[in-house]
Amino acid sequence: MPEINVSEPLYRQLVAASEDEDLDETMWKMVGRYSRGNTPGD
């Protein structure tokens, strides 16, 4: 899996958004929501 680097404030926001869920799972959900919201023609 690729590695990404984020700022400390953004990392803290991601951890808070995960609400005790696996951080990777939270990231995949965010990617899915972004993709659905930003794909013309869907």
N, C-alpha and C positions, 0 to 999 in steps of 0.2 A: 504494500500500500504506500502511496506517495506520502511524503512528509510535508507539512505546511508549517510556517512560522507565523505566529500572530503576536500582537502586542499583549502585554500583561493585562491591561484593562479589558481588551476583547476576550482574552482567555477567561477572565473572571466572569464576564457576561455569559459566556458559553457554559461554564460550570453551573452558574445560577439557573440558566434555562434548562439544564439537564434534570433538575429536580430529583437527584439521587438515581437517575437512570444512567446507563452506560453512556459515556461522552461520545463514543463513536456512533452509537445508535441515534443520539440527538443530532449529530452532524448530518447523518444520512437523511433524517427527517427534514432538516432544514434545507438540504439540497433538493429534495423532492418537492417541497413547497415552493422553493424558488423556481424550479424548472416548470412546474405547472402554472405558476403565475406569470412567467416570462416567455412562454412559447406561443407565438402567433398561430392561430388556426385551430387551437384546441377547444 
